[in-house]
Amino acid sequence: MTHENPQKSGSRYLYEPFNATAAKVDTIEKVNEERWKGLERRLMVIEGMLERLEKRLWLAVYGIVGFVLTQAVYQLLQLNPS
């Protein structure tokens, strides 16, 4: 006796057994994906902060170099009055 598969209508959950393992894996994958997105967002914020810090440090370095050069030129002008 052969069992023919009749046309099924309705939800697949009425005919297919629930696979808890597959559901668990799907849930874990979704959680990991959201965690990864959060991590990438935080890393982008940190990168922006580092870029701003780098700009401030270079501004400080240029300021110090400018001050030292100004003092050197001032000292040279004081030694050789024209």
Summary of the structure (lengths in Angstrom):
residues: 82
radius of gyration: 34.9
end to end distance: 120.1
largest distance: 120.1
contacts: 129
relative contact order: 0.04
helix: 77%
strand: 0%
